[in-house]
Amino acid sequence: MKVMVVGGGGREHAIIKKLKESKKITELFALPGNGGIAADATCVDIGAKDIDKITAWAVENKIDFAVVAPDDPLVLGCVDALNAKGIPCFGPKANAAIIEGSKIFSKNLMKKYNIPTAAYEVFDDMDKALAYLETAPIPTVIKADGLALGKGVVIAETREAAKDAVRSMMADKVFGDSGSKIVIEEFLTGPEVSVLAFTDAKTVIPMVSSMDHKRALDGDNGLNTGGMGTVAPNPYYTKEIADECMKTIFEPTIAAMNAEGRPFTGCLYFGLMLTPNGPKVIEYNCRFGDPETQVVLPLLESDLFEIMQAIAEGKLAEADVRFADKNACCVIMASKGYPSAYEKGFEITVDADFAAELYVAGATLKDGKLLTNGGRVLGVTATAPTLEAAIAESYKNVAKVHFDNAYSRSDIGKKALAAKA
């Protein structure tokens, strides 16, 4: 079968590498892909948000199945457009992708269907938001309503910082129209857990849990990023908590979307906080998380493509979904200065004895050389029987990847090890 993956980051590289293992796939394409993905799929220079060109290319090239991976094309209706041409897809239609596309929608959904989440208020008027902040509990969380590359969330430790965040979103438009409406939310405490789940809108099968490290610097300091590394499974996420989440969050969310006439199929990401009052939803994503995908998929023992097909056919309950009883660690290698200003165009070299998974996020091929082309450049993932071994193996292989201005955190997995102690 001819399969195409829409997207061009580290998440897509992880998906493509896992799809390559399927005997059912004869040709694999990435739109647009990147310089590293080019080693594992044929890259086609069409942007992930160019729905018309993606659809036309898929029809012209007789694509049998499409995987739409990033949030933007899902929210813009890429799956709807491909389905209209008879091409089955993995990923939700636009009316279901709104669960990530609008934080106001998702918060109102949780409130309506009693799915545990933080208390919140919605504002489309800046002056009213600023007036509310005069008496709101601090710290507080300010969220842009729409998509903002995973960066539209500010945890404000002071009243002035909260007001600054509101002004930057609503007046300065730092996130464009995504910040024209905002959510001001109760600040929750507790360990964070990421859970990706396969669903065909009837059955929901959670994948291995993971722990993301969002801050740029060691010790969870510095600016928020798209993720500097992950480990899986998350030691805070016990079987008891998993069972509670299935009953109070996962199944109720799928039922709520069905009740709203927005059946969700594909991968639904649950960002959870394990609070003293039980697990609560911080956010939903309508797709595989990045870099969570880079630790979860290496642990998948069954055929990812067969699972995706089963979801598209509404037969997930019959699918073989198995994960290895092992641990994984992904360390992101970024360009120094990320997530602010950074240089690019440096050659990436890998030692011959490199022995881990290499997922390329921001790189381009030029004259046969792989050059840095983004803030997060690549992820190095190792799996092992223990978390300690997976972390050690990942860092051992990070040292075998070289490019100028390379930066990575040195403490990925440290919190998880402390939790297990």
C-alpha positions as CSV (number, residue, x, y, z in Angstrom):
1,M,0.0,0.0,0.0
2,K,1.1,3.6,-0.7
3,V,1.0,5.6,2.5
4,M,1.6,9.3,3.1
5,V,2.4,11.1,6.4
6,V,1.5,14.8,6.6
7,G,4.1,16.7,8.7
8,G,7.8,17.2,9.0
9,G,9.1,17.1,12.6
10,G,10.5,14.6,15.1
11,R,7.0,13.2,15.8
12,E,6.5,12.4,12.2
13,H,9.9,10.8,11.9
14,A,9.0,8.5,14.9
15,I,5.7,7.6,13.2
16,I,7.4,7.0,9.8
17,K,10.1,4.8,11.4
18,K,7.5,2.7,13.1
19,L,5.3,2.5,9.9
20,K,8.4,1.3,8.0
21,E,8.2,-1.9,10.0
22,S,4.8,-2.9,8.5
23,K,4.9,-5.5,5.7
24,K,1.7,-4.0,4.3
25,I,3.4,-0.7,3.2
26,T,5.2,-0.7,-0.1
27,E,5.8,3.1,-0.5
28,L,6.0,5.7,2.2
29,F,5.8,9.5,1.6
30,A,6.2,12.5,3.9
31,L,4.7,15.9,3.1
32,P,6.9,17.9,3.5
33,G,9.2,15.7,5.7
34,N,12.7,17.0,6.4
35,G,16.3,16.2,5.8
36,G,16.4,13.4,8.3
37,I,13.1,11.9,7.3
38,A,14.4,11.7,3.8
39,A,16.4,8.6,4.8
40,D,13.1,6.7,5.7
41,A,10.5,8.1,3.3
42,T,10.2,10.0,0.0
43,C,9.8,13.7,0.9
44,V,7.4,15.8,-1.1
45,D,7.8,19.6,-0.9
46,I,4.2,20.5,0.1
47,G,3.5,22.3,3.3
48,A,1.5,20.6,6.0
49,K,-1.1,23.3,6.0
50,D,-1.6,23.4,2.2
51,I,-4.7,21.2,2.3
52,D,-5.6,21.7,-1.4
53,K,-2.2,20.7,-2.7
54,I,-1.9,17.8,-0.2
55,T,-5.3,16.5,-1.4
56,A,-4.5,16.9,-5.1
57,W,-1.1,15.2,-4.8
58,A,-2.7,12.3,-2.8
59,V,-5.3,11.7,-5.6
60,E,-2.8,12.1,-8.4
61,N,-0.4,9.6,-6.8
62,K,-3.1,7.1,-5.8
63,I,-2.4,7.2,-2.1
64,D,-4.1,4.3,-0.3
65,F,-3.9,5.7,3.3
66,A,-3.0,9.0,4.9
67,V,-1.7,9.8,8.4
68,V,-2.3,13.4,9.3
69,A,0.1,14.1,12.3
70,P,0.3,17.8,13.2
71,D,-2.5,19.9,14.8
72,D,-2.8,22.6,12.2
73,P,-3.8,20.5,9.2
74,L,-6.2,18.5,11.4
75,V,-7.9,21.6,12.7
76,L,-8.0,23.0,9.1
77,G,-9.8,19.9,7.9
78,C,-7.2,17.9,6.1
79,V,-8.8,14.6,7.0
80,D,-12.2,15.9,5.8
81,A,-10.7,16.9,2.4
82,L,-8.9,13.5,2.0
83,N,-11.9,11.5,3.0
84,A,-14.0,13.4,0.5
85,K,-11.7,12.0,-2.2
86,G,-12.1,8.5,-0.9
87,I,-8.7,8.3,1.0
88,P,-9.0,6.7,4.4
89,C,-7.0,8.6,7.1
90,F,-5.7,8.3,10.6
91,G,-6.6,11.4,12.5
92,P,-9.8,13.3,13.5
93,K,-12.0,15.4,11.3
94,A,-12.0,19.1,11.9
95,N,-15.2,19.1,14.0
96,A,-13.4,16.7,16.5
97,A,-9.9,18.3,16.2
98,I,-11.5,21.4,17.8
99,I,-10.8,19.7,21.1
100,E,-7.3,21.0,20.7
101,G,-8.1,23.9,18.3
102,S,-10.1,25.7,20.9
103,K,-9.3,25.6,24.6
104,I,-12.6,27.3,25.3
105,F,-14.4,24.4,23.6
106,S,-12.5,21.8,25.5
107,K,-13.0,23.5,28.9
108,N,-16.7,23.9,28.2
109,L,-16.9,20.3,27.2
110,M,-15.3,19.1,30.4
111,K,-17.6,21.3,32.5
112,K,-20.7,20.1,30.7
113,Y,-19.8,16.4,31.1
114,N,-18.3,16.6,34.5
115,I,-14.8,15.6,33.4
116,P,-12.3,16.7,36.1
117,T,-10.3,19.9,35.2
118,A,-9.2,23.2,36.7
119,A,-11.7,25.9,37.4
120,Y,-11.7,28.6,34.8
121,E,-13.1,31.8,33.3
122,V,-13.3,32.8,29.6
123,F,-12.7,36.3,28.3
124,D,-12.9,38.0,24.9
125,D,-12.6,41.5,26.4
126,M,-9.1,42.5,27.7
127,D,-10.4,45.1,30.3
128,K,-12.7,42.5,31.8
129,A,-9.9,40.0,32.0
130,L,-7.6,42.5,33.7
131,A,-10.3,43.5,36.2
132,Y,-10.9,39.8,37.0
133,L,-7.1,39.4,37.7
134,E,-7.3,42.1,40.4
135,T,-8.9,39.5,42.8
136,A,-8.1,36.1,41.1
137,P,-6.0,33.6,43.1
138,I,-2.3,33.7,42.2
139,P,-0.4,31.9,40.7
140,T,-2.8,31.5,37.8
141,V,-2.7,30.1,34.3
142,I,-3.4,32.2,31.1
143,K,-4.1,30.3,27.9
144,A,-4.7,31.6,24.4
145,D,-7.8,30.0,23.0
146,G,-6.4,28.8,19.7
147,L,-3.3,26.9,18.4
148,A,0.0,28.5,19.3
149,L,2.7,25.9,18.5
150,G,2.3,24.5,22.1
151,K,3.5,27.9,23.5
152,G,0.2,29.7,24.2
153,V,0.2,29.0,27.9
154,V,1.7,31.2,30.6
155,I,1.9,30.2,34.3
156,A,1.9,33.6,36.1
157,E,3.5,33.7,39.5
158,T,2.4,37.3,40.2
159,R,-0.6,39.5,39.5
160,E,1.5,41.7,37.3
161,A,2.9,38.8,35.3
162,A,-0.7,37.6,34.7
163,K,-1.7,41.0,33.4
164,D,1.3,41.2,31.2
165,A,0.4,37.8,29.7
166,V,-3.2,39.0,29.0
167,R,-1.9,42.1,27.3
168,S,0.6,40.3,25.2
169,M,-2.0,37.8,24.0
170,M,-5.0,40.1,23.5
171,A,-3.5,43.5,22.7
172,D,0.0,42.7,21.2
173,K,-1.4,39.6,19.4
174,V,1.8,37.6,20.1
175,F,-0.1,34.5,19.1
176,G,-2.1,36.2,16.3
177,D,-5.9,35.6,16.4
178,S,-5.3,32.6,18.7
179,G,-5.2,35.0,21.6
180,S,-8.2,37.1,20.8
181,K,-10.1,35.0,23.3
182,I,-8.4,33.6,26.4
183,V,-8.9,31.2,29.3
184,I,-7.8,32.2,32.8
185,E,-7.5,29.0,34.8
186,E,-6.9,27.7,38.3
187,F,-3.3,26.8,39.0
188,L,-3.1,23.0,39.8
189,T,-0.3,21.3,41.6
190,G,1.0,17.7,41.4
191,P,3.0,15.5,39.0
192,E,2.2,15.9,35.3
193,V,1.5,12.9,33.1
194,S,1.1,12.6,29.3
195,V,-1.1,9.7,28.0
196,L,-1.6,9.2,24.3
197,A,-4.6,7.0,23.5
198,F,-5.7,5.2,20.3
199,T,-9.5,5.6,19.7
200,D,-12.0,4.9,17.0
201,A,-14.8,6.8,18.9
202,K,-16.0,3.5,20.3
203,T,-13.0,1.8,21.9
204,V,-10.2,3.7,23.7
205,I,-6.8,2.1,24.3
206,P,-4.2,4.2,26.2
207,M,-0.6,3.8,25.2
208,V,2.3,3.8,27.7
209,S,2.3,6.9,29.9
210,S,5.2,9.4,29.6
211,M,6.8,12.4,31.4
212,D,7.7,15.5,29.4
213,H,10.3,18.1,30.3
214,K,9.0,21.5,28.9
215,R,11.5,24.0,30.3
216,A,14.6,24.8,28.4
217,L,17.1,24.5,31.2
218,D,18.1,22.0,33.8
219,G,16.1,21.9,37.0
220,D,13.0,22.9,35.1
221,N,14.2,26.4,34.7
222,G,14.1,28.8,31.7
223,L,11.5,29.3,29.1
224,N,8.8,26.9,28.1
225,T,9.6,24.9,24.9
226,G,7.9,22.3,22.8
227,G,9.6,19.7,25.0
228,M,13.3,19.0,25.8
229,G,13.0,15.3,26.5
230,T,10.7,12.5,27.7
231,V,10.8,9.3,29.6
232,A,8.3,6.4,29.6
233,P,6.5,5.0,31.4
234,N,5.8,7.8,34.0
235,P,6.4,6.3,37.5
236,Y,3.7,8.5,39.0
237,Y,1.1,6.9,36.8
238,T,0.2,3.7,38.7
239,K,-2.3,1.1,37.7
240,E,-4.8,2.5,40.2
241,I,-4.5,6.0,38.7
242,A,-4.7,4.5,35.2
243,D,-8.0,2.7,36.1
244,E,-9.4,5.9,37.6
245,C,-8.4,8.0,34.5
246,M,-10.1,5.4,32.3
247,K,-13.4,5.8,34.2
248,T,-13.4,9.5,35.0
249,I,-11.5,11.0,32.0
250,F,-10.8,8.8,29.0
251,E,-14.1,7.0,28.4
252,P,-16.2,10.1,29.4
253,T,-14.3,12.3,26.9
254,I,-14.9,9.9,24.0
255,A,-18.6,9.7,25.1
256,A,-18.9,13.5,25.4
257,M,-17.5,14.0,21.9
258,N,-20.0,11.5,20.5
259,A,-22.8,13.2,22.3
260,E,-21.8,16.5,20.7
261,G,-21.9,14.9,17.3
262,R,-18.1,15.1,17.0
263,P,-16.8,11.5,17.1
264,F,-13.1,11.5,17.7
265,T,-10.9,9.0,15.8
266,G,-7.1,8.8,15.8
267,C,-4.8,9.6,18.7
268,L,-6.2,11.7,21.6
269,Y,-3.5,13.1,23.9
270,F,-4.5,13.6,27.5
271,G,-2.3,16.1,29.5
272,L,-3.0,15.2,33.1
273,M,-2.1,16.6,36.5
274,L,-2.2,14.2,39.4
275,T,-3.6,16.7,42.0
276,P,-4.3,16.0,45.7
277,N,-7.9,15.8,44.6
278,G,-7.3,13.2,41.9
279,P,-6.3,13.3,38.3
280,K,-7.5,16.3,36.3
281,V,-7.1,17.3,32.6
282,I,-4.7,20.2,31.9
283,E,-5.1,19.9,28.1
284,Y,-6.2,17.8,25.2
285,N,-4.3,17.4,22.0
286,C,-5.9,16.0,18.8
287,R,-2.8,14.1,17.8
288,F,0.4,12.4,18.9
289,G,2.4,14.6,21.3
290,D,5.9,15.7,20.5
291,P,8.3,14.5,22.0
292,E,6.1,12.0,23.8
293,T,5.8,10.0,20.5
294,Q,9.5,9.5,20.5
295,V,9.4,7.4,23.7
296,V,6.0,5.7,23.3
297,L,6.3,4.3,19.7
298,P,9.7,2.6,20.3
299,L,7.9,0.5,23.0
300,L,5.1,-0.5,20.6
301,E,5.5,-4.2,19.7
302,S,2.5,-4.5,17.3
303,D,2.1,-3.2,13.8
304,L,1.3,0.6,14.0
305,F,-0.2,0.6,10.5
306,E,-2.6,-2.2,11.3
307,I,-3.7,-0.3,14.3
308,M,-4.3,2.9,12.2
309,Q,-6.2,0.9,9.6
310,A,-8.4,-0.7,12.3
311,I,-9.2,2.8,13.7
312,A,-10.1,4.1,10.3
313,E,-12.4,1.1,9.8
314,G,-14.0,1.4,13.3
315,K,-12.5,-1.9,14.4
316,L,-10.0,-0.9,17.1
317,A,-11.5,-3.5,19.5
318,E,-10.2,-6.2,17.2
319,A,-6.7,-4.8,16.8
320,D,-3.5,-6.2,18.3
321,V,-2.1,-3.4,20.5
322,R,0.9,-4.4,22.6
323,F,3.7,-2.5,24.3
324,A,7.0,-3.8,25.6
325,D,7.5,-4.0,29.4
326,K,10.5,-1.8,29.1
327,N,11.6,1.9,29.6
328,A,12.5,4.6,27.1
329,C,14.3,7.9,27.3
330,C,14.4,10.6,24.6
331,V,16.8,13.5,25.0
332,I,16.2,16.5,22.6
333,M,19.3,18.1,21.1
334,A,18.4,21.7,20.3
335,S,20.1,24.8,18.9
336,K,21.7,27.0,21.6
337,G,19.3,29.9,22.2
338,Y,16.1,27.9,21.6
339,P,13.2,28.7,22.2
340,S,14.4,32.3,21.5
341,A,16.9,33.3,18.8
342,Y,19.3,30.7,17.5
343,E,21.5,30.1,14.5
344,K,21.0,27.3,11.9
345,G,22.8,25.8,8.9
346,F,25.4,23.7,10.9
347,E,26.4,20.3,9.6
348,I,25.2,17.3,11.7
349,T,27.5,14.3,12.0
350,V,26.9,11.0,13.8
351,D,29.6,8.6,15.0
352,A,29.7,5.2,13.4
353,D,29.0,3.4,16.7
354,F,25.8,5.4,17.4
355,A,23.4,2.8,18.8
356,A,20.0,4.4,19.5
357,E,17.0,5.8,17.6
358,L,17.6,9.2,16.0
359,Y,14.5,11.2,15.3
360,V,15.2,14.3,13.2
361,A,12.9,17.3,13.8
362,G,14.7,20.4,12.4
363,A,17.2,19.6,9.7
364,T,17.6,20.0,5.9
365,L,19.6,18.2,3.3
366,K,22.0,20.3,1.2
367,D,24.6,18.8,-1.1
368,G,24.3,15.5,0.7
369,K,24.9,17.0,4.1
370,L,22.4,17.2,6.9
371,L,22.2,20.7,8.3
372,T,20.5,22.2,11.3
373,N,17.3,24.0,10.4
374,G,15.3,24.5,13.6
375,G,15.3,25.1,17.3
376,R,14.7,21.5,18.3
377,V,17.1,19.7,15.9
378,L,16.7,16.0,16.8
379,G,15.8,13.5,19.5
380,V,18.0,10.6,20.7
381,T,15.9,7.7,22.1
382,A,17.1,4.6,23.9
383,T,15.1,1.7,25.3
384,A,16.2,-0.6,28.1
385,P,14.8,-2.9,30.8
386,T,15.2,-0.2,33.5
387,L,14.7,3.6,33.4
388,E,18.3,4.1,34.7
389,A,19.7,2.1,31.8
390,A,17.5,3.9,29.2
391,I,18.6,7.3,30.5
392,A,22.3,6.3,30.5
393,E,22.1,4.8,27.1
394,S,20.3,7.8,25.6
395,Y,23.0,10.2,27.0
396,K,25.8,7.9,25.9
397,N,24.5,8.3,22.3
398,V,23.8,12.0,22.6
399,A,27.6,12.3,22.9
400,K,27.9,10.7,19.5
401,V,25.9,13.3,17.6
402,H,27.7,16.5,16.7
403,F,26.8,20.0,15.4
404,D,27.8,23.5,16.3
405,N,25.8,25.2,19.1
406,A,24.2,21.9,20.1
407,Y,22.4,22.1,23.5
408,S,20.5,19.5,25.5
409,R,19.4,19.3,29.1
410,S,21.5,17.1,31.3
411,D,18.7,16.0,33.7
412,I,16.1,14.3,31.5
413,G,14.5,11.5,33.6
414,K,16.0,12.8,36.9
415,K,12.5,13.5,38.4
416,A,11.3,10.1,37.3
417,L,14.2,8.4,39.0
418,A,13.5,10.3,42.2
419,A,9.9,9.2,42.1
420,K,10.9,5.6,41.8
421,A,13.4,5.8,44.7
